[in-house]
């Protein structure tokens, strides 16, 4: 892949998580907010629900927690 956009080069250089993972996690957060409503859950409750969604889709709970921790910049 020689023709990488500056956007993707920056992401790779900054060692950011793959964009696909980030988009999936964003989708979980958005779906929860759209379904339940904005500001109806605490941030911790949203995180728990996103982690439950991830665990439903992917079997590795430890890896899911690690990925979500990386995404959020805090330990989940």
MODELLER restraints for C-alpha pairs under 7 A, 6 or more apart:
rsr = mdl.restraints
at = mdl.atoms
rsr.add(forms.Gaussian(group=physical.xy_distance, feature=features.Distance(at['CA:22:A'], at['CA:71:A']), mean=7.00, stdev=0.5))
rsr.add(forms.Gaussian(group=physical.xy_distance, feature=features.Distance(at['CA:28:A'], at['CA:50:A']), mean=5.82, stdev=0.5))
rsr.add(forms.Gaussian(group=physical.xy_distance, feature=features.Distance(at['CA:29:A'], at['CA:50:A']), mean=6.31, stdev=0.5))
rsr.add(forms.Gaussian(group=physical.xy_distance, feature=features.Distance(at['CA:51:A'], at['CA:64:A']), mean=6.90, stdev=0.5))
rsr.add(forms.Gaussian(group=physical.xy_distance, feature=features.Distance(at['CA:51:A'], at['CA:65:A']), mean=6.81, stdev=0.5))
rsr.add(forms.Gaussian(group=physical.xy_distance, feature=features.Distance(at['CA:54:A'], at['CA:64:A']), mean=6.33, stdev=0.5))
rsr.add(forms.Gaussian(group=physical.xy_distance, feature=features.Distance(at['CA:55:A'], at['CA:61:A']), mean=5.70, stdev=0.5))
rsr.add(forms.Gaussian(group=physical.xy_distance, feature=features.Distance(at['CA:55:A'], at['CA:64:A']), mean=6.73, stdev=0.5))
rsr.add(forms.Gaussian(group=physical.xy_distance, feature=features.Distance(at['CA:65:A'], at['CA:76:A']), mean=5.80, stdev=0.5))
rsr.add(forms.Gaussian(group=physical.xy_distance, feature=features.Distance(at['CA:68:A'], at['CA:76:A']), mean=6.91, stdev=0.5))
rsr.add(forms.Gaussian(group=physical.xy_distance, feature=features.Distance(at['CA:69:A'], at['CA:75:A']), mean=4.98, stdev=0.5))
rsr.add(forms.Gaussian(group=physical.xy_distance, feature=features.Distance(at['CA:69:A'], at['CA:76:A']), mean=5.22, stdev=0.5))
